[in-house]
Amino acid sequence: MSDPAHLVFDRRLVRLRRDRSAATQDRVGPILDAVAERLLDRLDDTTRRFGRALEIGGRGHIAPALRDRGIGFVVSADLSPRLAARSGGCPVSMDEEWLPFGAGAFDLVIANLSLHWVNDLPGALAQIRRAMAPDGLFLAALPALGTLQPLREALTAAEAAIRGGAAPRISPFPELQDGAALLQRAGFALPVADAEDIALAYRDPLALLRDLRAAGEGNAARLRDPRVPPRALFPAALAALPGGPDGIPLTLRLLTLTGWSPGPDQPRAARPGSATTRLADALGSTETRLGEPAVPRRY
């Protein structure tokens, strides 16, 4: 974490942009509502009841819903103090990479559209896991690889044609297949990762750039080009975006992570060799040795 060579994002810039977005994010309110609704629906899949919740990056869309569900104690944390304050209740300004909470403080943690700006995602997940009580639930939503892919490709091609090279202008996003492995590495039990595509369409391509800015999702990569972009860059890139009868189609690929902090009553995989029933008996088939012809089954 201390070696700048290993840092992907400029966290100071991330905080400044999230601070500014507190006054403008309502422009993308329907998208934020859709993501929050999908994340909170996961709570309906369990009969577990929670009393102490931490929401990270909720932007004011998660904490009120948790209180409406009867959770009496909700801490709203964000890298931006202005966004944390939008949630009401108990706001905390903090860095997701250095959680200020003691072990076992919460039985529910929900991270909404914030962990994709973390430099050390495995480390952040491990800290979240430490802050959870046994048998606590963790839910997270973050953009996955494939999000804004047409814009990424158009910007790269346009800048390469104009300047002969291209700097990163769209953040790197995690891949679906990495999700469960990251949870398991952080010590979560029963890890699950799945992805859902939220289809978006823009009649005006400039509106897409305005929405990204309004949401505080501008480029914050440390390797971004600090120079003023060429005047022709964005017009050329936006003109190259594929269009359709409903406008320019884009996808928000939403990666949802679900994991439980280990608890004494959770189901566990059986110990190897502890089975008491043969697989052949369970399948109603005849067992043969390796290399022997199978015995045809008569019905």
C-alpha positions in Angstrom: 0.0 0.0 0.0 2.9 2.4 0.7 4.7 1.8 -2.6 3.2 4.2 -5.2 4.2 1.8 -8.0 1.5 -0.6 -6.9 -1.2 2.0 -6.6 -3.8 2.1 -9.4 -5.9 5.0 -8.3 -5.3 8.5 -7.0 -7.4 8.2 -3.8 -7.2 12.0 -3.1 -8.8 12.6 -6.5 -11.4 10.0 -5.9 -12.4 11.7 -2.7 -12.6 15.1 -4.3 -14.8 13.9 -7.2 -17.1 12.0 -4.8 -17.3 15.2 -2.7 -18.4 17.2 -5.7 -20.9 14.5 -6.8 -22.9 15.0 -3.6 -24.5 18.0 -5.2 -25.0 16.5 -8.7 -25.6 12.7 -8.3 -29.3 13.1 -8.4 -28.9 13.4 -12.1 -28.2 9.7 -12.2 -30.6 8.9 -9.4 -32.6 6.3 -11.4 -29.4 4.3 -12.0 -28.4 4.5 -8.4 -31.9 3.4 -7.3 -31.8 0.4 -9.6 -28.4 -0.8 -8.3 -29.5 -0.3 -4.7 -32.7 -2.2 -5.2 -30.9 -5.1 -6.7 -28.5 -5.2 -3.8 -31.1 -4.9 -1.1 -33.2 -7.6 -2.7 -30.5 -10.1 -1.6 -31.7 -9.5 2.0 -35.0 -11.1 1.2 -33.1 -14.3 0.4 -32.3 -14.9 4.1 -34.3 -15.3 7.2 -31.5 -13.9 9.3 -32.3 -10.7 11.1 -29.7 -8.0 11.6 -29.3 -5.3 14.2 -26.0 -3.5 13.5 -25.3 -2.5 9.9 -22.5 -0.7 8.1 -23.1 0.7 4.6 -20.1 1.8 2.6 -20.6 4.2 -0.3 -24.4 4.1 -0.1 -24.8 7.6 -1.4 -28.0 8.0 0.6 -29.7 5.1 -1.2 -29.0 2.3 1.2 -29.2 3.5 4.8 -32.8 4.7 4.7 -33.9 1.4 3.2 -32.1 -0.5 6.0 -33.8 1.5 8.6 -37.1 0.9 6.9 -36.4 -2.8 7.2 -36.1 -2.5 11.0 -32.4 -2.3 11.4 -32.0 0.1 14.3 -28.3 0.9 14.1 -26.8 1.9 10.7 -23.4 3.5 10.2 -23.0 5.3 6.8 -19.4 5.4 5.7 -17.8 7.0 2.7 -14.5 8.3 1.5 -16.4 11.6 0.9 -17.8 13.2 4.1 -20.5 14.9 2.0 -21.8 11.6 0.6 -21.7 10.0 4.0 -23.8 12.8 5.4 -26.5 12.3 2.8 -27.5 9.0 4.4 -28.5 10.5 7.7 -28.2 8.5 10.9 -24.5 8.0 11.9 -22.2 9.3 9.1 -18.5 8.4 9.1 -15.9 9.7 6.7 -13.3 7.0 6.2 -11.0 5.3 3.7 -12.2 1.9 2.6 -8.5 0.8 2.7 -8.2 1.6 6.4 -11.4 0.8 8.3 -11.7 2.4 11.7 -13.9 -0.2 13.3 -13.2 -2.9 15.8 -13.5 -6.6 15.3 -17.0 -8.0 15.2 -18.7 -4.5 15.2 -21.4 -5.3 12.6 -23.6 -8.2 11.6 -24.4 -6.7 8.2 -22.1 -4.8 5.8 -23.2 -3.5 2.4 -20.8 -1.9 0.0 -22.5 -0.1 -2.8 -20.6 1.2 -5.9 -17.4 2.2 -4.0 -15.0 -0.8 -3.9 -14.0 -0.4 -7.6 -11.9 2.6 -6.5 -9.9 0.7 -3.9 -6.2 0.0 -4.7 -6.0 -3.1 -2.5 -9.4 -4.9 -2.9 -8.3 -8.1 -1.2 -7.0 -6.1 1.8 -10.2 -4.0 2.0 -12.3 -7.2 1.9 -10.2 -8.7 4.7 -10.7 -5.6 6.8 -14.5 -5.8 6.2 -14.5 -9.4 7.2 -12.6 -8.6 10.5 -15.2 -5.9 11.3 -18.1 -8.5 11.1 -19.6 -10.6 13.9 -19.8 -14.3 13.4 -22.5 -15.4 10.9 -22.7 -11.8 9.5 -23.7 -11.1 5.9 -21.6 -9.1 3.4 -23.1 -7.7 0.2 -21.3 -5.6 -2.4 -22.1 -4.2 -5.8 -19.5 -2.8 -8.1 -19.0 -2.4 -11.9 -17.5 -5.5 -13.6 -15.4 -5.9 -16.7 -17.5 -5.1 -19.7 -19.0 -1.9 -18.2 -18.6 1.1 -20.6 -16.6 -1.2 -23.0 -17.7 0.7 -26.2 -16.6 4.0 -24.7 -13.3 2.5 -23.6 -12.6 1.1 -27.1 -13.6 4.3 -28.8 -11.5 6.6 -26.6 -8.4 4.3 -27.0 -8.8 4.1 -30.8 -9.4 7.9 -31.2 -6.4 8.8 -29.0 -4.1 6.3 -30.7 -5.1 7.8 -34.1 -4.5 11.4 -32.9 -1.5 11.0 -30.7 0.0 7.7 -31.7 -0.7 6.2 -28.3 -3.4 6.1 -25.6 -3.5 6.7 -21.8 -6.1 4.9 -19.6 -9.3 6.9 -19.5 -11.8 4.3 -18.2 -11.1 2.6 -14.9 -10.1 -1.1 -14.8 -12.9 -3.2 -13.5 -12.8 -6.7 -11.8 -13.8 -9.8 -13.7 -16.7 -12.0 -12.6 -14.5 -15.1 -12.1 -12.4 -13.3 -9.6 -15.2 -12.4 -7.3 -15.7 -15.6 -5.3 -12.0 -16.1 -5.1 -11.5 -12.7 -3.6 -14.2 -13.4 -1.0 -12.7 -16.7 -0.1 -9.2 -15.2 0.2 -10.6 -12.6 2.6 -12.0 -15.4 4.8 -15.6 -15.3 3.9 -17.7 -18.4 4.0 -20.2 -19.5 1.3 -18.8 -17.0 -1.2 -20.9 -16.2 -4.3 -20.3 -13.8 -7.2 -22.7 -13.2 -10.0 -23.2 -10.5 -12.6 -26.2 -8.8 -14.1 -26.3 -6.4 -17.0 -28.2 -3.1 -16.7 -28.9 -1.8 -20.2 -28.5 2.0 -20.7 -29.1 4.1 -23.8 -28.1 7.7 -24.6 -29.5 9.7 -27.4 -26.9 12.4 -26.8 -23.4 10.9 -26.2 -22.4 14.1 -24.4 -25.0 13.2 -21.8 -23.1 10.1 -21.0 -20.0 12.1 -20.1 -22.0 14.5 -18.0 -23.6 11.6 -16.1 -20.2 10.1 -15.3 -19.0 13.5 -14.0 -22.2 14.0 -12.0 -21.7 10.6 -10.3 -18.1 11.3 -9.5 -17.0 8.5 -11.8 -14.4 10.5 -13.8 -11.0 9.1 -14.6 -8.9 8.8 -11.4 -6.2 6.4 -12.6 -2.7 7.3 -11.4 -1.4 6.7 -14.9 -3.9 9.1 -16.5 -2.5 11.6 -19.0 -2.3 15.0 -17.1 -2.2 17.0 -20.3 -5.3 18.7 -21.7 -7.0 16.2 -24.1 -6.7 17.1 -27.8 -9.7 19.1 -28.9 -10.7 16.4 -31.4 -10.4 13.4 -29.0 -13.9 13.3 -27.5 -15.8 14.3 -30.6 -14.0 11.6 -32.6 -14.6 9.0 -29.8 -18.2 9.8 -29.3 -18.9 9.8 -33.1 -17.5 6.2 -33.2 -19.9 4.8 -30.6 -22.3 2.4 -32.0 -25.8 3.8 -32.3 -29.3 2.3 -32.7 -32.9 3.4 -33.0 -33.1 4.0 -29.2 -29.7 5.8 -29.0 -26.3 4.7 -28.1 -26.5 1.4 -26.1 -24.2 0.9 -23.1 -24.0 -1.7 -20.4 -23.5 -1.4 -16.7 -22.3 -4.9 -15.8 -23.1 -5.2 -12.1 -20.9 -7.6 -10.1 -22.6 -8.6 -6.9 -20.6 -10.3 -4.1 -22.2 -12.2 -1.3 -20.3 -13.8 1.6 -20.8 -14.7 5.3 -18.4 -14.3 8.1 -17.7 -17.7 9.5 -20.0 -18.9 12.2 -20.5 -22.1 14.3 -23.9 -23.0 12.7 -23.1 -22.6 9.1 -23.1 -25.6 6.8 -19.7 -27.0 5.9 -18.4 -29.3 3.3 -18.1 -33.0 4.4 -14.7 -34.3 5.3 -13.1 -36.3 2.4 -13.7 -40.0 2.9 -16.6 -39.5 5.3 -19.4 -40.5 2.9 -21.6 -43.5 4.0 -23.3 -44.1 0.7 -21.7 -45.2 -2.6 -22.3 -42.9 -5.5 -23.3 -45.8 -7.7 -26.0 -46.7 -5.3 -27.3 -43.2 -5.2 -27.4 -43.1 -9.0 -28.9 -46.6 -9.3 -26.0 -47.7 -11.6 -23.5 -50.5 -11.6 -20.0 -49.7 -10.5 -17.1 -51.0 -12.8 -13.4 -50.8 -12.4 -11.4 -48.3 -14.5 -10.8 -49.8 -18.0 -13.6 -52.4 -17.8 -16.5 -52.1 -20.2 -19.7 -50.7 -18.6 -22.4 -53.2 -17.8 -25.6 -52.1 -19.7 -28.5 -51.4 -17.3 -31.7 -53.2 -18.0 -35.0 -51.4 -17.5 
